[in-house]
């Protein structure tokens, strides 16, 4: 599935030309991530990582787009010196987010008409491609992840933008008993980075 999506995105990006640029587009992203996992007995966005993505867009209307991404991201969790439990989870995923984009704040300066603000939200399916942990329990984590995400892009030029995103798993990546309770481990992270949009 991932190979098919990646091939489709490459076709979209490589086939974009001035005649089609009003309908189809694409770009690349690079971002830093801070992640944590509910249920791991530590708190806070202490696990750093990074995110790399290529994406294609299809115009729905003047102010709305449909965006499909193919991305690699690092998430997980990590304890600090203030925590009683010494843990570290490193989880590497290949994700395919599908996003609905709403654009606002038209820029009319220097004969360049483009929307400065892009707000987006949607869902993502991810494949866990590698992982590590001190305890080795990561080997029992679910191989697929389903998430919802929301964020925005601020275009300070026609092509370059700052981007911010929040992503949270819809389903637990792992469950374990703790006394009479069942603990559900939920992964989530924030990412901040740069976006380059092809003309």
C-alpha angles and dihedrals in degrees: 000000000000092000090052093049092046091050091049092051092050090052091052093048097045096043096052111115135162092272092054100033092097090061108029132032144147147184149175134261138199122186145163119237137208114196143180139175126225111228098032093105094243129090136216141046094284102136111091123203143140141248130213123186145171119198145183128209135202120198115237098175138339092285103025134070138178111226129193120190137192109202145168117212139174119219139151133107141278135195125230132217088267093060122093092216121064107216140148128180120185113189123181117197139183106213135191109199121188111203139188110215128202118191129206144163104054115219114217100171124120092007090291113128113194139129114257098199124055116181117192143179137169148112136292138200117207138189119213103229100174140356145174139191140167092246099040092232089124088081087072095051117119112270093223131050130198116200144171121220141183135182149123144249125216112203109207089176132018091267108023126072142168112231134198127185142177118205127185131178116243093206132037116267089209140003129205137170121252109182107300093344134083112223117213116203111215120188123214138158146173124228133196124186154112130299127199117196120202117227 
